[in-house]
Amino acid sequence: MSLEKTFQTYKDRADFYLIYLKEAHASDGNRPARHVDITQHTTLDERTKAANSCVADLKLSMPLLVDNMKNTVGDAFQGHPDRLFILTPEGKIAFRGERGPRGFKVDEMRSALETLLTPAAKQE
């Protein structure tokens, strides 16, 4: 199941956010991407424009947040280049996917989410 489909399926039962981090494969970096030409962002405005472009290109409709230029979220969650998380309402990590791209497994996150949202899991 795709990330967008997972969002559409569970958005009434869980809050979803896509957090855009620093560019993983900037064209001016050590490991440039072959399919896009994006230089490493030097301002929050540049990062926000790239984030909006990414969401549009991927046809994602979930709410978008953008990490600050100090990379606070990316560093705290070790989310670079991409990673899936589920947090409890109390802010504890209930699911931590492996780092992407190989570890970006939406089906694993979806299974964990389904387990967490079942009444039996909530009562334990």
KEKE-3310 file (N, C-alpha, C; in steps of 0.2 Angstrom, whole numbers, plus 5000, padded with zeros to 4 digits):
npx = (5004:5003:5011:5002:4990:4989:4988:4976:4967:4969:4968:4957:4959:4971:4985:4994:5010:5021:5037:5049:5066:5083:5091:5093:5101:5108:5112:5124:5131:5140:5134:5125:5108:5101:5089:5084:5087:5092:5099:5108:5099:5100:5093:5078:5067:5070:5071:5058:5051:5057:5051:5037:5037:5041:5031:5020:5025:5025:5012:5006:4994:4995:4997:5011:5026:5041:5058:5069:5083:5093:5092:5085:5074:5077:5090:5087:5079:5086:5082:5087:5091:5077:5063:5051:5040:5030:5021:5016:5001:5007:5019:5029:5040:5032:5034:5047:5054:5066:5080:5078:5083:5079:5074:5062:5047:5032:5021:5025:5024:5011:5005:5009:5003:4989:4989:4991:4980:4970:4956:4960:4974:4975:4970:4979)
npy = (4994:5011:5026:5037:5031:5024:5035:5041:5030:5030:5042:5048:5042:5044:5056:5062:5067:5074:5077:5087:5086:5090:5091:5075:5070:5081:5091:5097:5090:5076:5064:5065:5065:5057:5059:5071:5089:5097:5109:5109:5116:5133:5142:5144:5146:5142:5128:5126:5128:5117:5107:5108:5106:5093:5086:5089:5083:5070:5068:5069:5071:5073:5083:5095:5098:5107:5105:5114:5125:5121:5108:5101:5091:5081:5077:5074:5063:5055:5054:5055:5048:5047:5041:5031:5034:5031:5039:5039:5046:5052:5056:5046:5035:5023:5015:5013:5014:5007:5016:5024:5022:5009:5004:5010:5006:5005:4996:4989:5000:5002:4990:4991:5002:4998:4988:4996:5004:4995:4990:4981:4983:4996:4994:4987)
npz = (5000:4996:5002:5001:5000:5012:5021:5016:5020:5034:5040:5047:5059:5064:5066:5052:5046:5034:5035:5028:5025:5025:5009:5002:4991:4985:4970:4971:4980:4987:4983:4971:4965:4951:4945:4948:4949:4962:4972:4987:5000:5006:5012:5022:5014:5001:5005:5008:4996:4988:4996:4994:4980:4979:4986:4977:4966:4970:4972:4985:4998:5012:5027:5027:5034:5037:5040:5050:5047:5054:5055:5065:5067:5058:5063:5076:5075:5067:5053:5040:5024:5022:5032:5041:5054:5069:5081:5098:5106:5117:5113:5112:5103:5094:5083:5072:5057:5046:5039:5024:5006:5006:5018:5019:5021:5019:5020:5032:5042:5040:5045:5058:5063:5061:5071:5083:5083:5085:5096:5107:5108:5113:5126:5133)
capx = (5000:5007:5010:4996:4984:4989:4986:4969:4964:4969:4968:4952:4960:4978:4987:5000:5014:5027:5042:5054:5072:5088:5091:5098:5105:5109:5116:5130:5134:5144:5130:5119:5103:5101:5083:5082:5093:5091:5105:5107:5096:5104:5088:5071:5062:5072:5069:5050:5049:5058:5046:5031:5038:5041:5024:5016:5027:5023:5005:5004:4990:4995:5000:5018:5030:5048:5063:5073:5090:5098:5090:5083:5070:5081:5095:5084:5075:5090:5078:5090:5087:5070:5061:5044:5039:5023:5022:5010:4999:5011:5025:5034:5040:5029:5036:5053:5056:5073:5082:5077:5076:5078:5070:5056:5042:5025:5017:5027:5021:5003:5004:5010:4998:4983:4989:4991:4973:4964:4954:4964:4981:4974:4968:4985)
capy = (5000:5017:5031:5041:5027:5023:5041:5041:5025:5030:5049:5049:5039:5046:5062:5061:5073:5073:5082:5088:5087:5093:5087:5069:5069:5087:5091:5100:5086:5071:5059:5069:5061:5057:5060:5078:5093:5101:5110:5109:5122:5138:5146:5140:5148:5137:5121:5125:5127:5111:5102:5109:5103:5086:5084:5090:5078:5063:5068:5067:5076:5074:5089:5095:5102:5108:5105:5121:5125:5118:5101:5099:5085:5076:5075:5071:5056:5051:5053:5057:5052:5046:5036:5031:5034:5032:5042:5039:5053:5055:5058:5041:5031:5016:5012:5016:5011:5008:5021:5023:5020:5002:5003:5014:5001:5008:4991:4988:5005:5002:4985:4993:5007:4994:4985:5001:5007:4991:4991:4977:4986:5001:4992:4984)
capz = (5000:4995:5008:5000:5001:5019:5023:5015:5024:5042:5042:5052:5065:5066:5062:5048:5044:5030:5037:5023:5028:5021:5003:5003:4986:4981:4964:4972:4985:4986:4980:4968:4962:4944:4942:4950:4950:4967:4976:4995:5002:5010:5016:5023:5008:4996:5007:5008:4989:4986:4999:4990:4973:4981:4988:4971:4961:4972:4973:4992:5001:5019:5029:5026:5038:5034:5045:5050:5043:5059:5054:5071:5067:5055:5067:5082:5073:5062:5048:5034:5019:5023:5037:5044:5062:5072:5088:5102:5108:5122:5110:5112:5097:5094:5077:5069:5051:5045:5035:5017:5003:5007:5024:5018:5020:5021:5023:5039:5046:5040:5050:5065:5064:5062:5078:5088:5083:5087:5103:5111:5109:5117:5133:5136)
cpx = (5005:5006:5004:4990:4983:4986:4978:4965:4964:4969:4963:4954:4967:4980:4993:5003:5019:5031:5048:5060:5077:5089:5096:5103:5106:5113:5123:5133:5138:5141:5124:5114:5103:5095:5080:5088:5091:5097:5103:5104:5100:5099:5081:5066:5064:5070:5061:5048:5051:5053:5040:5031:5038:5034:5019:5018:5025:5015:5002:4999:4990:4998:5008:5021:5037:5053:5067:5080:5095:5097:5089:5079:5074:5087:5093:5082:5080:5086:5081:5092:5080:5068:5054:5044:5031:5025:5016:5007:5003:5018:5031:5034:5037:5031:5042:5055:5063:5074:5081:5083:5075:5073:5064:5050:5036:5021:5019:5024:5014:5001:5004:5005:4991:4983:4988:4984:4968:4963:4958:4971:4980:4973:4974:4989)
cpy = (5006:5022:5035:5037:5025:5029:5042:5036:5027:5038:5052:5046:5040:5052:5060:5068:5071:5078:5082:5090:5090:5088:5081:5068:5076:5087:5093:5096:5081:5065:5062:5064:5062:5059:5067:5082:5098:5102:5110:5116:5127:5142:5142:5141:5143:5130:5120:5124:5120:5106:5102:5106:5095:5083:5084:5084:5071:5062:5066:5073:5077:5081:5089:5100:5102:5109:5112:5120:5122:5110:5097:5092:5080:5073:5071:5064:5052:5049:5054:5050:5052:5040:5037:5031:5034:5034:5041:5046:5056:5057:5052:5037:5024:5012:5016:5012:5011:5014:5020:5024:5013:5000:5007:5009:5003:5002:4989:4993:5004:4996:4987:4998:5003:4991:4990:5004:5002:4991:4987:4980:4992:5000:4989:4989)
cpz = (5000:5002:5007:5002:5009:5023:5023:5019:5032:5044:5047:5059:5068:5062:5058:5046:5040:5032:5032:5027:5023:5015:5003:4997:4982:4976:4966:4978:4983:4982:4976:4965:4954:4941:4944:4950:4955:4971:4983:4996:5007:5014:5017:5017:5003:4998:5006:5001:4986:4989:4995:4983:4974:4982:4982:4966:4963:4973:4980:4994:5008:5021:5029:5031:5035:5040:5045:5047:5048:5059:5060:5071:5064:5059:5073:5081:5068:5056:5041:5030:5020:5028:5039:5051:5063:5079:5092:5104:5113:5119:5110:5105:5098:5088:5074:5063:5050:5040:5028:5013:5004:5013:5024:5016:5023:5023:5030:5044:5046:5045:5057:5067:5065:5069:5083:5088:5084:5095:5108:5113:5113:5124:5136:5140)
residu = (MET:SER:LEU:GLU:LYS:THR:PHE:GLN:THR:TYR:LYS:ASP:ARG:ALA:ASP:PHE:TYR:LEU:ILE:TYR:LEU:LYS:GLU:ALA:HIS:ALA:SER:ASP:GLY:ASN:ARG:PRO:ALA:ARG:HIS:VAL:ASP:ILE:THR:GLN:HIS:THR:THR:LEU:ASP:GLU:ARG:THR:LYS:ALA:ALA:ASN:SER:CYS:VAL:ALA:ASP:LEU:LYS:LEU:SER:MET:PRO:LEU:LEU:VAL:ASP:ASN:MET:LYS:ASN:THR:VAL:GLY:ASP:ALA:PHE:GLN:GLY:HIS:PRO:ASP:ARG:LEU:PHE:ILE:LEU:THR:PRO:GLU:GLY:LYS:ILE:ALA:PHE:ARG:GLY:GLU:ARG:GLY:PRO:ARG:GLY:PHE:LYS:VAL:ASP:GLU:MET:ARG:SER:ALA:LEU:GLU:THR:LEU:LEU:THR:PRO:ALA:ALA:LYS:GLN:GLU)
# end
